[in-house]
């Protein structure tokens, strides 16, 4: 099988490897499509220190079940699926159900450096982490469920009473997914702050209002257009965007930090303490969030089609990573297709 290997920082190569075999309790998935996550790009460039040379990355995937290990009776070969990449030990799965991200010994497929992940023709995952796609959903759209699960969880981290007028900072793929999750949660007004014009246009297509932070302070633009936000979600995660979240919300507002653009940020403590704002972290999701994201995309697949900017062949992955790292202006998600070769035979 083919797998994409981070042979060195800034370089991906296609390598041949044996097809893995599922152990008891595991499923072998024939990968159809894997999305390029921002964290993968930051790993490619070495920015985040969470990907390593020799690693096979990839955690936003869809495909079909190719084989099942012993003892797996709840799944069937040929079923179209995705998988939840947050893995907890089997003996703790029941105790951490719905909050798997809190397990101190968890690992994440695509992040754990010694576990081959989903930028490959095949990937092995625990059967308990496999999620069937809704009937009729185009298989490539299943690769978008994982980022939507991130967004669903982040929105749920905010108090329900704060979801009146919500600011989303960053209009990339996660910010776009947050817009959809906020819509699903019944939020009336969603404003996306994003510098890139193409991403602003995509956010408007999803039902959000948009502002360009280059046009002036975000807080001033909000005041001029209806008032400060009741809550904010920062999908970038650097000092300037977090500052915008604090200054552009009402006193007492909750701020959810989703983006991990920098390992350290600086905040104005008075904007937290004297104005009683709350800073809330959000990382990945629980299994319930993942299942609900699957239902959301299944109910409105045409909306999600708009989030795919392009689909590429495996051989073009290194070029795509390099372009994304250079900020090529891609507004939405890039999918690496591992099934095209089979389609053209």
SETIRO-912178 format. One record per atom (N, C-alpha, C, O): x, y, z. Coordinates in steps of 0.05 Angstrom, whole numbers, padded with zeros to 5 digits, always signed. Example, Ala and Ser with C-alpha at 12.3 -4.5 7.8 and 13.67 -1.06 7.14 Angstrom:
REM residues 2
+00264-00114+00156 +00246-00090+00156 +00264-00066+00156 +00285-00066+00169 +00257-00045+00142 +00273-00021+00143 +00258+00001+00157 +00268+00023+00161 
END
This chain:
REM residues 345
+00017-00024+00000 +00000+00000+00000 +00018+00025+00000 +00041+00024+00006 +00006+00048-00007 +00020+00073-00007 +00015+00087+00020 -00007+00086+00031 +00035+00100+00030 +00032+00117+00053 +00049+00142+00050 +00070+00141+00038 +00039+00165+00060 +00053+00190+00058 +00070+00193+00083 +00059+00194+00106 +00096+00195+00080 +00114+00196+00103 +00126+00224+00105 +00136+00235+00085 +00126+00236+00128 +00140+00261+00133 +00170+00254+00136 +00180+00249+00158 +00184+00252+00113 +00212+00243+00113 +00230+00263+00127 +00250+00255+00139 +00224+00288+00125 +00238+00309+00139 +00219+00333+00141 +00199+00334+00127 +00225+00351+00158 +00208+00375+00161 +00207+00389+00134 +00228+00396+00122 +00183+00393+00124 +00180+00406+00098 +00180+00388+00074 +00183+00397+00051 +00178+00361+00079 +00178+00343+00056 +00162+00318+00063 +00166+00305+00083 +00143+00311+00044 +00128+00286+00045 +00135+00269+00022 +00137+00279-00001 +00139+00243+00026 +00145+00225+00005 +00125+00202+00006 +00114+00194+00027 +00119+00190-00018 +00102+00167-00020 +00120+00142-00017 +00140+00139-00031 +00112+00125+00002 +00127+00101+00008 +00109+00077+00006 +00086+00078+00014 +00120+00054-00003 +00105+00029-00003 +00109+00015+00024 +00131+00015+00035 +00087+00004+00034 +00088-00010+00060 +00068-00033+00058 +00050-00033+00042 +00072-00053+00075 +00053-00075+00076 +00026-00066+00086 +00024-00048+00102 +00005-00079+00076 -00022-00073+00087 -00023-00084+00115 -00018-00108+00119 -00030-00067+00135 -00032-00077+00162 -00056-00096+00166 -00074-00096+00150 -00055-00113+00186 -00076-00132+00192 -00089-00124+00219 -00075-00118+00238 -00115-00125+00220 -00128-00118+00246 -00125-00139+00267 -00129-00163+00261 -00118-00131+00291 -00117-00149+00314 -00145-00153+00325 -00164-00139+00316 -00149-00170+00344 -00175-00173+00357 -00186-00146+00367 -00171-00130+00379 -00211-00140+00360 -00223-00115+00369 -00217-00091+00350 -00225-00069+00356 -00203-00096+00328 -00196-00074+00310 -00209-00077+00283 -00219-00098+00276 -00209-00055+00268 -00220-00054+00241 -00199-00043+00222 -00185-00024+00229 -00197-00055+00198 -00180-00045+00177 -00197-00029+00158 -00216-00039+00147 -00190-00003+00154 -00205+00014+00137 -00190+00020+00111 -00167+00028+00112 -00203+00016+00088 -00192+00024+00063 -00198+00053+00059 -00221+00060+00056 -00178+00070+00061 -00182+00099+00061 -00191+00109+00034 -00179+00102+00013 -00212+00126+00033 -00221+00139+00009 -00210+00167+00008 -00199+00175-00013 -00212+00182+00029 -00203+00210+00030 -00194+00217+00058 -00205+00208+00078 -00173+00234+00059 -00163+00244+00084 -00159+00274+00081 -00145+00283+00062 -00170+00290+00099 -00167+00319+00098 -00141+00328+00109 -00131+00316+00128 -00130+00350+00098 -00106+00362+00109 -00114+00382+00130 -00126+00403+00124 -00108+00376+00155 -00114+00393+00177 -00093+00415+00180 -00070+00411+00172 -00101+00437+00192 -00081+00458+00197 -00059+00448+00215 -00036+00457+00212 -00065+00430+00234 -00044+00419+00251 -00025+00402+00235 -00001+00401+00242 -00035+00389+00214 -00017+00373+00197 +00003+00392+00182 +00027+00386+00180 -00008+00414+00173 +00009+00434+00159 +00030+00445+00178 +00054+00448+00171 +00022+00451+00203 +00041+00461+00223 +00061+00440+00230 +00084+00446+00237 +00053+00415+00229 +00072+00393+00234 +00092+00391+00211 +00115+00386+00215 +00082+00394+00186 +00098+00393+00162 +00120+00415+00163 +00143+00410+00155 +00113+00438+00173 +00132+00460+00174 +00149+00459+00200 +00169+00474+00202 +00141+00442+00219 +00156+00441+00244 +00147+00461+00264 +00160+00464+00285 +00126+00476+00259 +00118+00498+00276 +00107+00489+00303 +00112+00502+00324 +00092+00467+00303 +00079+00460+00328 +00093+00439+00345 +00085+00434+00367 +00114+00427+00334 +00129+00407+00350 +00114+00382+00357 +00121+00368+00375 +00091+00377+00342 +00074+00354+00348 +00073+00334+00326 +00057+00316+00327 +00091+00337+00306 +00094+00317+00285 +00124+00313+00281 +00140+00332+00286 +00132+00289+00272 +00161+00283+00273 +00169+00269+00247 +00153+00254+00236 +00194+00273+00238 +00203+00259+00214 +00200+00228+00218 +00206+00218+00239 +00192+00215+00196 +00186+00187+00197 +00157+00180+00202 +00149+00157+00201 +00141+00200+00209 +00113+00196+00217 +00095+00196+00192 +00099+00210+00173 +00074+00179+00194 +00051+00180+00176 +00028+00194+00190 +00018+00184+00210 +00021+00218+00181 +00000+00234+00194 -00027+00227+00183 -00031+00208+00168 -00047+00243+00190 -00074+00241+00179 -00094+00231+00199 -00092+00208+00209 -00115+00247+00204 -00136+00239+00224 -00164+00247+00216 -00183+00241+00230 -00167+00260+00192 -00194+00268+00183 -00200+00251+00159 -00195+00258+00136 -00212+00228+00163 -00214+00208+00142 -00241+00195+00139 -00258+00195+00157 -00245+00183+00115 -00268+00166+00110 -00259+00143+00091 -00238+00146+00078 -00274+00122+00091 -00267+00099+00074 -00287+00077+00078 -00310+00082+00087 -00279+00053+00073 -00296+00029+00076 -00281+00008+00093 -00257+00006+00091 -00296-00007+00107 -00284-00029+00123 -00274-00051+00104 -00290-00062+00089 -00248-00057+00106 -00236-00077+00089 -00233-00104+00103 -00235-00125+00090 -00230-00104+00130 -00227-00128+00145 -00232-00122+00174 -00230-00100+00183 -00239-00143+00189 -00245-00140+00217 -00230-00161+00233 -00226-00184+00225 -00220-00152+00256 -00206-00170+00274 -00226-00188+00289 -00250-00184+00288 -00215-00208+00303 -00231-00226+00318 -00248-00212+00339 -00238-00193+00351 -00272-00221+00342 -00289-00210+00363 -00305-00185+00356 -00319-00174+00372 -00302-00176+00331 -00316-00152+00322 -00341-00161+00307 -00339-00170+00284 -00364-00159+00320 -00389-00168+00308 -00408-00146+00300 -00428-00150+00286 -00402-00121+00310 -00421-00099+00306 -00417-00084+00279 -00432-00066+00273 -00396-00091+00264 -00389-00078+00239 -00389-00099+00217 -00387-00123+00222 -00391-00089+00192 -00391-00107+00169 -00371-00097+00148 -00369-00073+00143 -00357-00116+00136 -00339-00109+00114 -00355-00095+00091 -00377-00104+00085 -00344-00074+00080 -00356-00059+00059 -00372-00034+00068 -00381-00018+00052 -00376-00031+00094 -00391-00009+00105 -00375+00017+00102 -00351+00017+00108 -00388+00039+00093 -00375+00065+00091 -00373+00077+00119 -00393+00079+00133 -00349+00086+00126 -00345+00094+00154 -00326+00118+00155 -00312+00125+00136 -00325+00130+00179 -00303+00147+00187 -00294+00136+00214 -00304+00115+00223 -00275+00150+00227 -00267+00140+00253 -00260+00164+00271 -00249+00184+00262 -00265+00160+00297 -00258+00179+00317 -00229+00174+00325 -00223+00152+00335 -00210+00193+00320 -00182+00187+00324 -00172+00189+00353 -00149+00183+00359 -00190+00196+00372 -00182+00198+00400 -00185+00171+00413 -00208+00161+00416 -00163+00158+00421 -00164+00131+00430 -00157+00129+00460 -00136+00140+00468 -00174+00116+00475 -00168+00111+00503 -00165+00081+00506 -00175+00065+00490 -00151+00072+00527 -00148+00043+00531 -00175+00029+00533 -00194+00040+00544 -00177+00005+00522 -00202-00009+00521 -00215-00013+00548 -00239-00011+00551 -00198-00017+00568 -00209-00022+00595 -00221+00003+00608 -00236+00001+00627 -00215+00027+00596 -00226+00052+00607 -00247+00064+00589 -00258+00085+00595 -00253+00051+00567 -00271+00063+00547 -00299+00069+00559 -00310+00090+00554 -00309+00051+00575 -00336+00056+00586 -00335+00078+00607 -00353+00095+00607 -00315+00079+00623 -00313+00100+00644 -00309+00128+00633 -00316+00147+00646 -00296+00129+00610 -00291+00156+00598 -00309+00161+00574 -00304+00180+00559 -00330+00146+00571 -00348+00150+00548 -00359+00179+00548 -00370+00188+00568 -00356+00192+00525 -00366+00220+00523 -00346+00241+00532 -00351+00264+00528 -00324+00232+00544 -00303+00251+00553 -00276+00239+00549 -00258+00241+00565 -00273+00225+00527 -00248+00211+00521 -00224+00229+00520 -00202+00221+00527 -00228+00254+00513 -00205+00273+00511 -00193+00279+00539 -00172+00291+00540 -00207+00272+00560 -00197+00277+00587 -00180+00254+00598 -00168+00256+00620 -00178+00232+00584 -00162+00209+00594 -00133+00217+00592 -00123+00225+00571 -00118+00214+00615 -00090+00222+00615 -00072+00205+00597 -00050+00213+00590 -00082+00181+00591 -00066+00163+00574 -00076+00160+00546 -00068+00141+00532 -00093+00178+00537 -00104+00177+00510 -00082+00181+00489 -00061+00193+00496 -00087+00173+00465 -00070+00182+00443 -00089+00188+00419 -00112+00179+00418 -00079+00204+00401 -00094+00213+00378 -00081+00202+00353 -00058+00208+00347 -00096+00186+00338 -00086+00176+00312 -00080+00200+00294 -00096+00218+00291 -00056+00200+00283 -00047+00223+00267 -00029+00242+00281 -00014+00258+00269 -00030+00241+00308 -00012+00257+00325 +00009+00239+00338 +00033+00246+00339 +00001+00216+00348 +00019+00197+00360 +00040+00188+00339 +00032+00177+00319 +00065+00194+00344 +00085+00191+00323 +00091+00163+00315 +00099+00158+00292 +00087+00143+00333 +00094+00116+00327 +00071+00099+00316 +00074+00075+00312 +00048+00111+00312 +00024+00097+00303 +00018+00106+00274 +00009+00129+00271 +00021+00089+00254 +00015+00097+00226 -00014+00106+00224 -00032+00093+00235 -00019+00128+00211 -00045+00140+00210 -00057+00140+00182 -00051+00122+00167 -00073+00160+00176 -00092+00157+00154 -00084+00171+00128 -00100+00171+00109 -00060+00182+00126 -00050+00189+00099 -00037+00164+00087 -00013+00163+00083 -00055+00145+00082 -00046+00119+00072 -00070+00105+00060 -00093+00113+00064 -00065+00084+00044 -00086+00069+00032 -00103+00054+00052 -00127+00050+00048 -00090+00046+00074 -00104+00031+00095 -00096+00041+00123 -00073+00050+00126 -00114+00040+00142 -00108+00047+00169 -00123+00028+00188 -00146+00021+00182 -00110+00021+00209 -00123+00003+00230 -00131+00021+00253 -00115+00037+00263 -00156+00017+00263 -00165+00032+00286 -00182+00013+00304 -00192-00008+00294 -00184+00019+00329 -00202+00003+00346 -00231+00004+00335 -00241+00025+00328 -00243-00019+00334 -00271-00021+00324 -00290-00003+00339 -00309+00008+00327 -00285+00001+00365 -00303+00018+00381 -00302+00047+00372 -00320+00063+00379 -00281+00055+00357 -00278+00083+00347 -00289+00087+00319 -00288+00109+00309 -00298+00066+00306 -00309+00068+00279 -00338+00077+00280 -00354+00068+00296 -00344+00096+00262 -00371+00107+00261 -00381+00105+00232 -00368+00114+00213 -00403+00091+00228 -00415+00088+00202 -00425+00115+00191 -00436+00131+00206 -00421+00119+00165 -00431+00143+00152 -00461+00141+00148 -00472+00119+00144 -00476+00163+00148 -00504+00163+00142 -00509+00152+00114 -00493+00156+00096 -00531+00138+00111 -00538+00127+00085 -00539+00149+00064 -00551+00171+00068 -00527+00144+00041 -00527+00163+00019 -00507+00185+00020 -00505+00201+00001 -00492+00187+00042 -00472+00209+00043 -00449+00202+00025 -00437+00181+00027 -00442+00221+00007 -00418+00216-00010 -00394+00210+00008 -00389+00225+00028 -00378+00190+00001 -00358+00180+00020 -00338+00201+00027 -00327+00202+00049 -00331+00219+00008 -00310+00239+00014 -00319+00259+00035 -00302+00270+00049 -00345+00263+00037 -00355+00282+00057 -00351+00271+00086 -00351+00287+00105 -00348+00245+00088 -00342+00234+00114 -00316+00243+00126 -00312+00243+00150 -00297+00252+00109 -00272+00263+00119 -00275+00290+00132 -00256+00300+00144 -00298+00302+00130 -00303+00328+00142 -00317+00326+00169 -00322+00347+00182 -00323+00302+00178 -00337+00299+00203 -00319+00306+00226 -00328+00318+00246 -00294+00298+00225 -00276+00303+00248 -00273+00333+00254 -00277+00341+00277 -00268+00350+00234 -00267+00379+00241 -00293+00390+00251 -00294+00408+00267 -00316+00379+00241 -00342+00388+00251 -00345+00380+00280 -00357+00395+00296 -00335+00356+00287 -00336+00347+00315 -00321+00366+00334 -00330+00372+00356 -00298+00376+00324 -00283+00396+00339 -00300+00420+00345 -00301+00431+00367 -00315+00429+00324 -00332+00453+00326 -00356+00448+00344 -00362+00465+00361 -00368+00425+00342 -00391+00418+00358 -00383+00419+00388 -00397+00430+00405 -00360+00407+00394 -00351+00406+00422 -00345+00434+00432 -00352+00441+00454 -00332+00451+00415 -00325+00478+00424 -00350+00494+00430 -00351+00508+00450 -00370+00492+00413 -00395+00507+00418 -00408+00498+00444 -00419+00514+00458 -00407+00472+00449 -00419+00462+00474 -00403+00469+00499 -00414+00467+00521 -00379+00478+00495 -00363+00487+00518 -00373+00514+00528 -00368+00522+00551 -00387+00529+00511 -00398+00555+00519 -00425+00551+00533 -00440+00533+00526 -00430+00567+00554 -00457+00566+00567 -00479+00571+00547 -00477+00590+00531 -00500+00555+00548 -00522+00558+00528 -00534+00586+00528 -00543+00595+00508 -00535+00599+00552 -00547+00625+00553 -00531+00647+00540 -00541+00669+00537 -00507+00641+00531 -00490+00662+00519 -00492+00662+00488 -00480+00678+00475 -00507+00643+00477 -00508+00640+00448 -00529+00657+00435 -00548+00647+00422 -00526+00683+00438 -00544+00701+00424 -00531+00714+00400 -00540+00710+00377 -00510+00728+00405 -00494+00741+00384 -00465+00732+00389 -00452+00739+00409 -00455+00716+00370 -00429+00702+00375 -00409+00710+00353 -00415+00711+00330 -00385+00716+00363 -00362+00723+00345 -00345+00699+00342 -00337+00686+00361 -00338+00692+00317 -00319+00671+00310 -00295+00685+00298 -00297+00699+00278 -00272+00681+00310 -00247+00693+00301 -00231+00672+00285 -00222+00652+00296 -00228+00677+00259 -00215+00658+00241 -00235+00644+00224 -00253+00630+00234 -00233+00647+00198 -00253+00635+00179 -00242+00612+00163 -00252+00607+00141 -00221+00599+00174 -00210+00575+00160 -00229+00551+00164 -00251+00555+00174 -00220+00527+00158 -00237+00503+00160 -00250+00499+00187 -00273+00491+00189 -00235+00504+00209 -00247+00501+00235 -00268+00523+00241 -00289+00518+00251 -00261+00548+00234 -00280+00570+00237 -00305+00565+00221 -00327+00571+00230 -00302+00554+00196 -00325+00548+00180 -00342+00527+00193 -00367+00529+00193 -00329+00506+00204 -00344+00485+00218 -00359+00496+00243 -00381+00488+00249 -00346+00516+00256 -00358+00528+00280 -00384+00543+00271 -00404+00542+00286 -00383+00556+00248 -00407+00569+00239 -00430+00549+00236 -00453+00555+00244 -00425+00526+00224 -00445+00506+00221 -00455+00495+00248 -00479+00491+00252 -00436+00491+00266 -00444+00481+00293 -00461+00502+00308 -00480+00495+00322 -00454+00527+00305 -00470+00548+00317 -00498+00550+00305 -00518+00553+00319 -00500+00547+00279 -00526+00546+00266 -00542+00523+00277 -00566+00526+00283 -00530+00500+00280 -00544+00476+00290 -00553+00481+00319 -00574+00470+00327 -00538+00497+00334 -00545+00503+00361 -00566+00525+00363 -00575+00532+00385 -00575+00536+00341 -00596+00556+00341 -00587+00585+00346 -00603+00602+00353 -00561+00590+00342 -00552+00618+00346 -00563+00637+00325 -00564+00630+00301 -00572+00660+00334 -00586+00678+00316 -00567+00694+00299 -00571+00697+00275 -00545+00705+00311 -00526+00721+00296 -00498+00711+00299 -00489+00708+00322 -00485+00705+00277 -00458+00695+00277 -00441+00714+00261 -00447+00720+00238 -00420+00724+00273 -00402+00743+00259 -00374+00730+00257 -00363+00722+00278 -00363+00728+00234 -00336+00717+00230 -00316+00739+00223 -00321+00755+00205 -00295+00740+00239 -00273+00759+00234 -00251+00744+00219 -00240+00725+00229 -00246+00752+00194 -00227+00738+00177 -00214+00757+00157 -00228+00773+00145 -00188+00755+00154 -00174+00774+00136 -00177+00766+00107 -00176+00783+00090 -00179+00740+00101 -00179+00731+00073 -00207+00734+00061 -00227+00725+00072 -00208+00747+00037 -00233+00753+00024 -00248+00727+00016 -00273+00726+00019 -00234+00707+00006 -00247+00683-00003 -00260+00668+00021 -00281+00656+00019 -00246+00668+00043 -00257+00655+00067 -00281+00671+00078 -00300+00659+00088 -00280+00697+00076 -00304+00713+00085 -00328+00706+00067 -00350+00703+00077 -00323+00704+00041 -00345+00697+00023 -00357+00669+00030 -00381+00666+00029 -00340+00650+00036 -00349+00623+00043 -00365+00624+00069 -00386+00611+00072 -00355+00640+00088 -00370+00643+00114 -00398+00655+00109 -00417+00647+00122 -00400+00674+00091 -00426+00686+00085 -00444+00665+00072 -00468+00665+00078 -00433+00648+00055 -00449+00627+00043 -00460+00608+00064 -00481+00595+00060 -00446+00605+00086 -00455+00588+00107 -00475+00601+00126 -00486+00588+00144 -00480+00627+00122 -00500+00640+00138 -00489+00660+00159 -00505+00669+00176 -00463+00666+00158 -00452+00684+00177 -00449+00713+00166 -00447+00716+00141 -00449+00732+00183 -00440+00759+00176 -00409+00758+00178 -00398+00742+00192 -00396+00777+00164 -00366+00777+00165 -00356+00805+00168 -00368+00825+00160 -00332+00806+00180 -00317+00831+00181 -00288+00825+00175 -00278+00803+00179 -00274+00845+00165 -00246+00843+00159 -00230+00858+00181 -00233+00883+00182 -00214+00845+00197 -00200+00859+00218 -00180+00880+00208 -00171+00897+00222 -00173+00878+00182 -00156+00898+00170 -00170+00925+00167 -00157+00946+00163 -00197+00925+00168 -00212+00950+00165 -00214+00967+00190 -00224+00989+00190 -00203+00956+00212 -00203+00971+00237 -00208+00952+00260 -00213+00929+00256 -00206+00962+00285 -00210+00945+00308 -00236+00930+00306 -00257+00941+00300 -00235+00904+00312 -00258+00887+00311 -00280+00897+00329 -00304+00897+00321 -00273+00906+00353 -00293+00916+00372 -00308+00940+00360 -00332+00942+00363 -00294+00958+00347 -00307+00982+00336 -00326+00973+00313 -00347+00985+00311 -00317+00954+00297 -00335+00945+00275 -00360+00932+00286 -00382+00935+00275 -00357+00917+00308 -00381+00904+00320 -00400+00925+00331 -00424+00923+00328 -00389+00945+00345 -00406+00966+00356 -00421+00980+00334 -00445+00987+00338 -00408+00985+00312 -00421+00999+00290 -00442+00982+00276 -00459+00992+00262 -00440+00955+00279 -00458+00937+00265 -00477+00922+00282 -00487+00901+00273 -00483+00932+00306 -00503+00918+00322 -00495+00913+00350 -00512+00905+00367 -00470+00917+00357 -00462+00914+00385 -00441+00892+00389 -00437+00875+00372 -00428+00893+00412 -00408+00873+00419 -00421+00845+00421 -00446+00842+00424 -00405+00824+00419 -00415+00797+00420 -00419+00787+00448 -00407+00797+00467 -00438+00769+00451 -00444+00757+00477 -00423+00735+00484 -00420+00727+00507 -00410+00724+00464 -00390+00703+00467 -00372+00703+00443 -00380+00714+00422 -00349+00690+00445 -00331+00689+00423 -00317+00662+00423 -00312+00650+00444 -00310+00652+00399 -00294+00628+00396 -00270+00636+00379 -00273+00645+00356 -00246+00632+00390 -00221+00639+00375 -00211+00613+00362 -00201+00595+00375 -00213+00613+00335 -00204+00589+00320 -00177+00593+00308 -00168+00578+00291 -00162+00614+00318 -00135+00619+00309 -00116+00612+00332 -00098+00595+00329 -00119+00626+00354 -00103+00619+00378 -00076+00632+00379 -00056+00619+00385 -00075+00658+00374 -00050+00674+00378 -00058+00699+00394 -00081+00705+00397 -00038+00713+00404 -00043+00736+00422 -00062+00756+00409 -00080+00765+00423 -00058+00765+00385 -00076+00786+00374 -00105+00777+00371 -00123+00792+00377 -00109+00752+00363 -00137+00743+00360 -00150+00739+00387 -00174+00744+00390 -00135+00729+00407 -00147+00726+00434 -00153+00754+00445 -00173+00757+00460 -00136+00773+00440 -00142+00800+00449 -00168+00811+00436 -00184+00823+00450 -00172+00805+00410 -00197+00813+00397 -00221+00800+00411 -00242+00812+00414 -00218+00775+00419 -00240+00761+00432 -00248+00775+00458 -00271+00777+00464 -00228+00783+00473 -00234+00797+00498 -00245+00824+00494 -00264+00832+00508 -00235+00840+00476 -00243+00867+00473 -00269+00870+00457 -00282+00891+00457 -00277+00849+00443 -00301+00850+00426 -00325+00837+00437 -00345+00833+00424 -00324+00830+00463 -00347+00817+00476 -00356+00834+00500 -00341+00851+00510 -00381+00829+00508 -00392+00843+00531 -00380+00834+00557 -00368+00813+00559 -00383+00851+00577 -00373+00843+00604 -00387+00817+00613 -00411+00813+00609 -00371+00800+00625 -00381+00774+00633 -00382+00753+00612 -00392+00731+00617 -00372+00758+00588 -00375+00740+00566 -00355+00716+00568 -00333+00719+00579 -00363+00693+00558 -00345+00670+00556 -00330+00671+00530 -00341+00678+00509 -00305+00663+00531 -00287+00661+00507 -00278+00632+00505 -00266+00622+00524 -00282+00619+00483 -00272+00592+00479 -00248+00592+00461 -00249+00602+00438 -00226+00582+00471 -00201+00580+00455 -00200+00553+00442 -00196+00532+00455 -00203+00553+00415 -00202+00528+00400 -00176+00525+00384 -00164+00504+00383 -00168+00548+00372 -00144+00547+00355 -00118+00544+00372 -00117+00552+00395 -00098+00532+00359 -00073+00528+00373 -00050+00539+00356 -00031+00526+00349 -00054+00565+00348 -00035+00578+00330 -00008+00583+00343 +00012+00586+00329 -00007+00584+00370 +00018+00589+00384 +00017+00575+00410 -00004+00573+00423 +00040+00563+00419 +00040+00549+00444 +00037+00567+00468 +00029+00558+00490 +00044+00593+00465 +00041+00612+00487 +00028+00637+00477 +00034+00646+00455 +00010+00649+00493 -00002+00674+00486 -00001+00692+00510 +00004+00684+00533 -00005+00718+00505 -00006+00738+00526 -00034+00750+00528 -00045+00757+00507 -00045+00752+00552 -00071+00763+00555 -00071+00786+00575 -00053+00787+00593 -00089+00804+00572 -00093+00826+00591 -00110+00816+00614 -00134+00812+00611 -00097+00812+00637 -00111+00799+00659 -00136+00815+00668 -00155+00804+00677 -00135+00842+00666 -00157+00858+00674 -00182+00853+00657 -00205+00855+00667 -00178+00845+00632 -00201+00839+00615 -00215+00813+00623 -00238+00808+00616 -00200+00797+00639 -00212+00772+00650 -00224+00778+00678 -00246+00771+00684 -00207+00790+00695 -00215+00793+00723 -00235+00815+00727 -00258+00810+00737 -00228+00840+00720 -00246+00862+00727 -00271+00863+00710 -00291+00875+00718 -00270+00850+00686 -00294+00850+00669 -00307+00822+00669 -00325+00817+00653 -00297+00805+00686 -00309+00779+00692 -00315+00762+00667 -00336+00749+00665 -00296+00761+00649 -00298+00743+00626 -00286+00716+00634 -00269+00714+00652 -00295+00695+00621 -00284+00668+00625 -00269+00659+00601 -00279+00662+00578 -00245+00648+00605 -00230+00636+00583 -00233+00605+00585 -00225+00594+00605 -00244+00593+00565 -00251+00565+00565 -00235+00550+00544 -00235+00559+00521 -00221+00529+00551 -00206+00513+00531 -00224+00492+00518 -00244+00483+00530 -00217+00485+00494 -00231+00464+00480 -00211+00448+00463 -00196+00459+00447 -00211+00421+00468 -00192+00404+00453 -00207+00379+00443 -00220+00365+00458 -00205+00374+00418 -00218+00352+00404 -00248+00351+00412 -00263+00370+00407 -00257+00328+00424 -00286+00324+00427 -00289+00298+00442 -00271+00282+00446 -00314+00293+00451 -00321+00267+00462 -00335+00251+00441 -00342+00261+00420 -00340+00226+00446 -00352+00208+00427 -00381+00218+00420 -00390+00214+00397 -00395+00230+00439 -00422+00240+00433 -00421+00263+00413 -00437+00265+00395 -00401+00281+00417 -00397+00303+00398 -00392+00292+00370 -00403+00302+00350 -00375+00271+00368 -00368+00260+00342 -00393+00247+00329 -00398+00251+00305 -00409+00233+00345 -00433+00221+00334 -00453+00242+00324 -00465+00239+00303 -00455+00263+00340 -00474+00285+00332 -00464+00299+00307 -00481+00307+00291 -00438+00303+00304 -00427+00315+00280 -00434+00298+00256 -00440+00309+00234 -00433+00272+00259 -00440+00254+00237 -00469+00258+00228 -00475+00259+00205 -00487+00262+00248 -00515+00266+00241 -00519+00294+00228 -00535+00296+00209 -00504+00314+00237 -00508+00340+00225 -00500+00340+00196 -00515+00351+00179 -00477+00329+00189 -00469+00329+00161 -00487+00311+00144 -00492+00317+00121 -00498+00290+00156 -00516+00273+00141 -00542+00286+00134 -00555+00280+00114 -00550+00305+00151 -00576+00319+00147 -00574+00341+00126 -00594+00349+00115 -00549+00351+00120 -00547+00374+00102 -00520+00371+00086 -00503+00389+00089 -00517+00350+00071 -00491+00346+00058 -00483+00367+00037 -00460+00372+00033 -00503+00380+00025 -00497+00400+00005 -00482+00423+00017 -00465+00436+00004 -00488+00430+00042 -00474+00452+00055 -00445+00445+00058 -00427+00462+00054 -00439+00420+00065 -00412+00412+00069 -00396+00410+00044 -00371+00413+00044 -00409+00404+00022 -00395+00403-00004 -00381+00429-00009 -00359+00430-00021 -00393+00451+00000 -00381+00478-00005 -00355+00482+00010 -00339+00500+00003 -00350+00465+00030 -00325+00469+00046 -00301+00456+00033 -00278+00461+00042 -00305+00440+00013 -00282+00427+00000 -00272+00445-00023 -00286+00450-00042 -00248+00455-00020 -00236+00473-00040 -00225+00456-00064 -00228+00464-00087 -00212+00434-00057 -00202+00417-00079 -00195+00389-00068 -00191+00386-00044 -00194+00370-00087 -00187+00343-00080 -00163+00336-00097 -00163+00341-00121 -00143+00324-00085 -00117+00319-00099 -00110+00290-00098 -00120+00275-00082 -00092+00282-00117 -00081+00255-00117 -00059+00253-00096 -00048+00273-00087 -00053+00228-00089 -00033+00223-00069 -00006+00234-00077 +00009+00246-00061 +00001+00232-00103 +00027+00241-00113 +00030+00271-00110 +00053+00282-00111 +00008+00286-00108 +00009+00315-00106 +00008+00326-00078 +00006+00350-00074 +00010+00308-00058 +00006+00317-00030 +00028+00335-00021 +00022+00355-00008 +00053+00329-00027 +00075+00346-00018 +00072+00374-00029 +00077+00394-00015 +00065+00376-00054 +00061+00403-00067 +00039+00418-00053 +00041+00442-00048 +00017+00404-00046 -00006+00416-00033 +00002+00426-00005 -00006+00448+00003 +00016+00409+00010 +00025+00417+00037 +00042+00442+00035 +00039+00461+00051 +00061+00442+00016 +00079+00465+00013 +00064+00491+00007 +00069+00512+00018 +00044+00488-00011 +00028+00512-00018 +00011+00522+00005 +00010+00546+00010 -00001+00503+00020 -00017+00511+00043 +00001+00525+00064 -00007+00544+00076 +00025+00514+00068 +00043+00526+00087 +00052+00554+00079 +00057+00571+00096 +00052+00559+00053 +00060+00585+00043 +00036+00604+00042 +00040+00628+00034 +00012+00595+00050 -00011+00612+00050 -00021+00618+00022 -00023+00641+00013 -00028+00596+00007 -00035+00599-00021 -00063+00610-00026 -00072+00612-00049 -00078+00616-00005 -00104+00628-00008 -00127+00608-00011 -00149+00615-00017 -00121+00582-00005 -00142+00562-00006 -00163+00568+00016 -00155+00569+00040 -00188+00573+00009 -00207+00581+00030 -00217+00558+00048 -00222+00562+00072 -00219+00534+00037 -00231+00512+00051 -00213+00488+00054 -00188+00491+00056 -00225+00464+00054 -00210+00440+00060 -00199+00428+00034 -00211+00428+00013 -00174+00417+00037 -00162+00402+00015 -00163+00372+00024 -00154+00365+00045 -00173+00355+00006 -00174+00327+00011 -00154+00312-00006 -00152+00317-00030 -00140+00293+00006 -00123+00275-00009 -00139+00250-00014 -00148+00236+00004 -00143+00244-00040 -00159+00221-00048 -00141+00196-00052 -00123+00196-00068 -00147+00175-00036 -00133+00150-00038 -00148+00129-00055 -00138+00107-00059 -00171+00136-00065 -00188+00117-00080 -00189+00123-00110 -00201+00108-00124 -00176+00144-00119 -00178+00151-00147 -00165+00131-00165 -00176+00125-00187 -00143+00119-00157 -00130+00100-00174 -00148+00076-00179 -00149+00065-00201 -00163+00068-00159 -00182+00046-00162 -00205+00054-00181 -00214+00038-00197 -00213+00079-00179 -00236+00088-00195 -00229+00088-00225 -00247+00083-00241 -00204+00092-00232 -00196+00094-00260 -00187+00068-00272 -00180+00067-00296 -00186+00047-00257 -00178+00021-00268 -00199+00010-00287 -00195-00012-00299 
END
